[in-house]
Amino acid sequence: MSDGHSKKIALTVPGMGSDHCAGIVRKTLERLDGVGNIQTNIANHRVTVGVSEEGPDGNRLKKAIEGAGYDVAAVSGDTEEDGEAEAAIDEGYLSQARKRLWIAGVPTTLIMILMMPHMFWQPIPGYLVIVALLAFPVVFLYGGAATHRSSWRSLKNGTFNMDVLISMGSLPPFLIGLIGFVYPMTSFIEMAATIMTFHLLGRYLEALAKGRASQAIRRLLTLGAKTARVERNGEEVEVPVKELEPGDIMVVRPGDKIPTDGEVIEGESHLDESIATGESIPVYKSTGDSVIGATINKEGRLRVKATRVGGDTFLSQVIRLIDQAQGSRVPIQEFADRMTGRFVPAVLLISLASLAAWLLIPDALRPILDWGATFLPWVNPDASTPVLALIAAIAVLVIACPCALGLATPTALMVGSGIGAERGILIRSGEAIQTFKDIKVMVLDKTGTITRGEPQLTDVVTAEGIEENDLLLLAASVENASEHPIARAIVEGAGERGIKPGEVSDFRSTGARGVSGRVDGKQVLIGNRRLLEEEGIAGLEALDDAMQELEGKGRTAVIVAAEGHAQGIVAVADTLKKESIEAIRGMHELGLHVVMITGDNERAARAVADEVGIDEVQAGVLPEGKVDAIRKLQKRYGNHVAMVGDGINDAAALKQANVGIAIGAGADVAIEAADVTLVRGELTGVVEAMQLSRATFSKIVQNLIWASGYNVAAIPVAAAGLLHPMIGVIAMTASSLSVIGNSLLLKRRYNRIQPRGDDS
């Protein structure tokens, strides 16, 4: 590793459920020597740590995190953990949360059943003893033990995690309630049990909801094939996928998953690639085509040579990108970080201040209670001053827990990145999501982005008295002997029209000027006008207008002559991708200024730009000049420039742009340099990606406003004694769930945006 940390250690921390918790874990690990590049991912509760050779091992890292108040479920030396193992950890955490909830919920329910008649109808003999015995395991044993252990470790380590507030809200009421055995007073034991139970209910519901929010990456982790049939010593044998090596020949039968990325060396079939691209229509594959691991073979038998295995496969790269996005930080999150970092100590001070105020100046505060009692049934202005002071202090502790604030960003990122993955849009970072929403200029490369990146036969113009098929037969027969891309385009175009090339003899090539050969006894010459003029070909003047028109459209046109007479013109061009016009129209609807930067000549570039509706063209730009072109646009439009590219020569410009977008079918180096990758390779994905980034960022802002506004509004109400602690803990849990629920609403919004070809 370039940063001096030679290995990585991944730790699964189930209780790291918010950015506040993640911040505590990061600060704890930063204190250790030999540790760096700490990445926390709230979506999968994972911490990845770069460690030097002399640095701490996994056990020491685990002890440090546990010292901060968080249990560690697993330690791994490999960040690419097995999907089933990770899913088992998550299920184990959910199962544990469910078990704790049951153990706390049953006694607390019994306490509530006993409390009602005892308070309002008939005192129950031995009530305090019964309630204390029922509440003890809830507050101190399996129900609350983990919470208090986390609080103690956190305080001992000089940090304040969110469990501190719950411990402070449940332990004092229970202990104060025990005074009732020696001195008649109101019991608070019921409050202690209820607060802990609702806290555990909130933890369980959060685990359940967050599991749904991150289910996209969970599905990806379990999609791959587990075994592969490979040819070994002339026989087919079944081996685990993790034992595959590049070069292995795999046999894939109809209905099987492709075990790993590879190249078809025999057979043809249609593959369901929807898990990778979001495209529901099966894609035809034959010899020489690349295939993606975990896609499904629909009908034919294929022999596939493995090209990428393990962490290098497409699926692993997708998982890694989503993992990075879900664990990344959005610039706006710095605001939440600053708030949560100071929040818990501030809440403790406010709670103590509330306690002191009610004990010192109760008469000044009681009018507030008298007013609240008119419409809040839980407010009791006749309670004693110590009781009111304790209720206010505890209510502040439980209502102010900043869980919702910590969940605001990561839950929205989880859902947004998951939606993107389902549609073949991989957004690498939270920063890209925030930057993307402000983009004003979309820069497009031409070849491979707007166009297909390979020439195709587009026009056939015949001289007087010549049939189109006869002209194509002559052209295809001679060009069939050439390997030039234009020649291949003519041959393939003729084949699509049902014309099979004939035999050619005396084939000759004159470099870039043309080719010649004898077909059915006729001497055929194909080339540019200058070559044919030098050869004295007749009838060229009649084709001048057509030639100029084709060249004006940016076509590459060649003249076909036979026996000294011009027969017609055959033109090829790098044709548009079918979705380019629709995509650029969508960019305009989003208010973007669309610029094309290309190395092609002005005429060819302008022809493409006019056809698709591009606003600005910069032609003849060399690869090294694209970076300067992006810089000039950034200066003109205030650093709000995104670029879409697909080739190696686009990588530097993609990095320079404020948001780099790589077409997924392009070069790996371009994809690595990009902030957003479009797996389907379709330009319409740019529009979807921008819509998704705007919607995701909008959810982040909504969540932060709700969570911070909730705390700001609730704390004064609690401090004034108008909020019962049990109501407060319910409201705190509801606040966290509302943030998660609001993030999940992204799914509903994007259900109407179906991947191309999906009729569902």
C-alpha positions, 0 to 999 in steps of 0.5 A: 500500500502506498500509504505505508500500511502493508495490510488491511484488517476488516472488523464487523462491529454490529453496534456501529449503527450511525455516523456518531458511533462510526466517529467514535470507532475511528477516533479510538483506532486513530490513537493506535500506532501503525494504523491508518486509512480507517474506513467505516461502513455503517451499511454493513457495520464494517471497519477496514483498517490499514496496518503497518508491519509493526502495527497491531494485529486483529485482536488488539484492534478488536480490544480497542473497539470493545474498549470504546463500548462496541462489540466486535462480531468478526475479524478478517484479514480480507475485506472481500469477505464471503457473502454467506458469512457476512449475511450470517453475521447480519442475521446473527445480529438481528437474531440477537436483537430480537432475543433481547427484545423478547427477554425485556418485552415480556417482563415489561408487559407484565409490569404494565399490566400490574401498574394500571390496576395498582395506580388507578383501582386497587393497590397490589400487595407486594407490588414494589417487590414484584415490579423490582424482580421483573424489571431487574433482568430487563435493566441489568441482565440480558436486556440492558447488560450490553447497553450498560457495558457499552456505556461504561467502556465508552466513558472509561475511554473518554468518549460519549456514545449514544448508549450513555444516554440510555444508561443514564435514563434507565439506571437512576430511575431503577435505583431511586425506585428502590428507596420506596422499600424504606421511604414512601415515594413514587416508584420509577422502576416501571419507567426504567424497564420501559425505557430499556425495552423501547430502546431495545425495540428501536435497535431491533426495528433499526436492524430490520429496516437497515437490512432492507435498505442495504439488501441490494448489496446483500443480493449481490453478495449471494448471486454468484455461482458456488461451483463450476464445471471445468475441463481437467485432463479431458474430463468435466469435473465440478470445483468450487468457484474460489478454486478457479484460475485464469485460463480454466475452461468452464462448461456452462449448460443451459440454466447454469450461472456463468461461474466467473468472468470469461470469454466464449470459446465455443457455442452460442446462447442468450444470457440474462445479464440483468443482475449486472446491467439492469437490462431484462432482455437476454443478450446474444453471445457467441465465440469471442464474446465476453461474459460476466460471472453470475449471469445466467445462460438461457439455452445453449451449451457454452465453453468459456475460458476464465479471464478474471477470478476472485476479487478481480471479477466484474461482480466483485468490482461492483460490490466494492464500488457499492461498498465504497459508496455506502461507507463514504461521507458526504460533505454535508455530513460534516455538519452532522458530525460536528453536532453529534460529536458535541451532542452527548456531553451537551445533553448531559449538561442540559439534563443536569441543568433541568434537574437543578432548575426544578430543585432550585426554582420549582415555583417559577416552572410549575405554571408551565406544568399547569398549562400543559396539564390541560391537554397532556394527560401524562403531565401531573402538576401535583407531583412532588418537586423531586419527582418532577425534577427527576422526570425532566432530567431523564426525559431530556436524556432519552429524547435527545439521543441523536440516533436519527441524526447519525442515521440521516446520511448513511441510510439515504446512501444505502438506499440510493446506491442500492437503487443505482446498482439495480439499474446498472449505475454505480456511484462511487462516493457520497461526495459525487452525489452531492457534487452531481446535483449542481452540475451545469455542463455535461461533457461527452466524448464522441467515439464509444460514448455518443457513437458505437465506436466502430464503423458501419455501412450507412449509404450506397449510391449507384451510378446510372444503370447500376443495381445496388446489390451488384455494386455491393457484391463488387465492393464486398468481394474485394474488401473481404480480402482486407483487414481494414476497419472500413473494409470490415464494415462494408463486408458486414453491411453487405452480409446484413443485406444478404450479399455473400462476397465472391472470390477475388484474385490479384488483390492489391492494397495501395495503403490508405488510398484504396484496394483493387482486385479481380471479381468474376473477370472484372478489374475492380478498384475501390478508393478515394477520388484522388486515386481513381482520378490518377487511374483515369476512371470515367464517370466520376463527375456524375457522383460529385454531388453525392460525394460532397453530401456524404462527406458533409454528413461526416461519412467516410465515402469510397468510390467503386469502379469496374473496368475503368468506369465508376459504379457508385459510392459506398459510405461508412460511418461510426453510427450513433448509439440508439439512445444518444438522441433521447439521452441528450434530450433528457440532459437538456430537460435537466437544464444541462449545457451539453458539450462534445469534445473529440479528436475527430475533425470539425466536419465529422464532429459537427455532423454528429452534434447536429444530429443529436442536438449538442450545444457546443463542439470542440473538435480536433482535441488530442487526449492530452488537450481534453484536460485543458478543455475541461479546466477552461469549462470549469473556469467558465461555469464555476467548477460544475462540469461532469464528463462522460467517457469510455477510453484510456485517453479519457481517464485523465479528463474524467479525473479532472472533471468535477464528476467523471462518468465512465461507460461500463463497456469502456476501459478499466482505467477509465472506470477506475478514474470515474466517480460514476460508472454506467454498467449498461454502457448507455448514455441514458444512464447519465440522466438516470444517475443525475436524477438519482443523485439529486433525489438521494441528496434531497433525502439526506437534507430532509433527514438532517432537517428532520433529525436536528429539528426534532432534537432542537424542538424536543429538548426544551419540551422535555426540560420543562417537564412536559414530556414523560420519559416513556413517551420520550423514548417512544418518540426517539425510536420513532424519529430514528425509524422515520429517518430510515423510512424516509430514505426507503421512500426513494425506492417507491419514487424510482419504481416508476423508472424501469430499466430499459427493456423491462416491461414489468 
